[in-house]
Amino acid sequence: MAFGLRRQHRKYVKTVLIVEDEPLLAFDTEHILTEEDYGVVGVVDTVAEAVALLSGFAVDLVLADVRLSGSDGGIEVAREAHARGVPVLFVSGNCPIDARALAIGCLAKPYRPRDLLAALDAIDILLAGEVPRRLPRSLSLYPRTAAAGS
């Protein structure tokens, strides 16, 4: 494991869709996840591409930036994922309060690789019906009843 983190839970989140319009951040996120044996079904920067992948692949979690090319496209992606029962983790410098019903939480940018991985571990624990004991400071989890998959 390139990032030296011990993975304890990983039975619910295996495949991830990355929706990010900052190329370097998208590349880094994909690299971090593939190094930790997550399947990345795609790295896209538009709502249309994200919806196409959600329709064609099994996705366990969507990592969605809220702002895509100057619009709130990430919220639209979250709506589509939510309608399909796929949990969403917003990754944003500005976590949307009004879209909490569409996501399982928000990881504030900028974040470190270990915070991203710790956030995914926490989500996996949450999806297993348990309560995560430790969260990275940059992660906010939303009430379970509001998130997809609940």
Phi, psi and omega in degrees: 000115187298330184262003172068023180258140178272122182269116182264312180248137173192055177248347180260317181260106178240327181239138186229140171253126180257122178242102189209132181260000174266107188305316182294317179294320178298315179297313180299316180297315178300317180297314180301313184291318180292327176296334180261016175069024169279147171272126177257110183284341177176158173234111186230164181230014176227158178297316183300316179295319180296315180297320179299317180290323177297328180282334188253351185225155172281119182237127179271334182203140173252128170261111187235123168292143181286315182266119176239114179050046174084000179238174177270043183300330179297329177291322177295320176300318179297322177299315180296315179296315180302318179297334179264002180077021180260123179295149180235136169246114174291140171236109191202151172283347183223086183293127186280117179291322184284354181246019182300329181292347183262351188224162178273341179172189181216131175255116185285135174275151351284149179231156178271156178308318182292332176290321176299313181293322177294324177296317179294322175298316180297320179294320178299317178297317179297317179293337176281358178088012180251173179252122178295138181278324182230138177234145172295148182301333183277359182256130171244124175263141180265159180308134185301327181291342181268345188266156175298149178084004181271000000 
